[in-house]
Amino acid sequence: MRSSARLVILGAVFVDLLGFTLVLPALPFYAAELGATGVWFGALVSAYAVAQFVAAPVLGRLSDRYGRRSVLLMALAGSAVSMALTGMAGSLGALLACRVLAGASGGSISVAQAYLADAVPADRRTQAMAQMGAAIGMAFMIGPAIGGVLAPLGFAVCAYVAAGLAAVNLVAALVWLPEPSRHRTPEEPPGASQEKSGRAPVALLAATGFLAMTAFVGMETTLAFLGRDRYGWDATAIGLALAAAGLALVIVQAGPVFLLARRWGDARVAAAGAVIMAACMAAVAVSATWWQCLAAVCLLAAGHGLLTPTVSSLMAVAGSPERRGARLGLGQSAEAAARVAGPAAAGLLFDVGAALPYLAGAASAVLAAVTVLSVPAREPVPEPEPEPEPRGAEGGV
């Protein structure tokens, strides 16, 4: 795979998520202007993840049949349209519909993962997944900061800037992103028998992603309340703590995870990440000082950074190459489900006791380690090595 194509796909994911996160700081205030109650705001927040839960497997299957590039371009166009319509939304119903469209378009992450898995050599697949995770983490760090700067100009400005970024992203992908060399899925693909035998590993890997993400979003949801009540943190301190956690995740995914996976294997590294998450969730529950809590949160994010790309890499090879998009879509759908259920469960537990979401998260992470280690070792399904694109393949539609 040409390095330029890899940069384009990673850049496309980064800019797509940058636009999505850019509107988040202003969203609660605009929703309040439209008369949103707590229930409405909860619906606006969860609508994205619910739509992603539904759309990710569908987009993955479509990319298996019609090609990664065409489906990815369709999703990027959806992101641009959804952001533009968000800026025009003058009612809660319209805003909710825009969030649904944005979430459905956000299901393209699994297609981008499949694109990389198709186009890079097998021994570089985990590295590619980690680089994508780092790009996503950087977007979630930088986007809200830009959104916070733009928020005083109004919610519509934030949305239109996000739409402009998405439009530029779409044009860049149209011009520079080639279709990776791959085989389209016939009615009964050559790897169908391997795919059927791989359903149990796929289910275990999806469960691993769900359990780990449930623990992680439980921390994200309740850390502000824990920090305020236990350590007297204000909004700035909470923001810095979450930014530090994001930086730890990006650093791990930018390099160490690939080196560890190459030495120890994806499954062992994923399990180690889950164990680190469990230990750090328990440490947050009992931390007596703010620096202990901050250190545990950063190490928790690092553990999550070890787990997510290795699980994605395992999912990519858990069956036939012809169904790779569907499998990765299922994995993304499982994580989206965790982003819906996890915050609600963590909030309910926090109301009972401040330590409970973290103890429950530790148990969830332990289960994630068990499930990923339960995935049976598989002989890799034969697939052709990626071929270099011919001259001119990077341009045009």
Protein Blocks (a to p, Z undefined) as FASTA:
>chain_A
ZZklmmmmmmmmmmmmmmmmmmmmmmmmmmmmnopafklmmmmmmmmmmmmmmmmmmmmm
mmmmnojklmmmmmmmmmmmmmmmmmmpcbfklmmmmmmmmmmmmmmmmmmmmmmmmmpc
fklmmmmmmmmmmmmmmmmmmmmmmmmmmmmnojklmmmmmmmmmmmmmmmmmmmmccdd
dddddfbdfklmmmmmmmmmmmmmmmmmmmmmmmmmmmmmmmmmmmmmmnopafklmmmm
mmmmmmmmmmmmmmmmmmmmmmnojklmmmmmmmmmmmmmmmmmmocbfklmmmmmmmmm
mmmmmmmmmmmmmmmmnpcfklmmmmmmmmmmmmmmmmmmmmmmmmmmmmmomklmmmmm
mmmmmmmmmmmmmpccdddddddddddddehklgcZZ
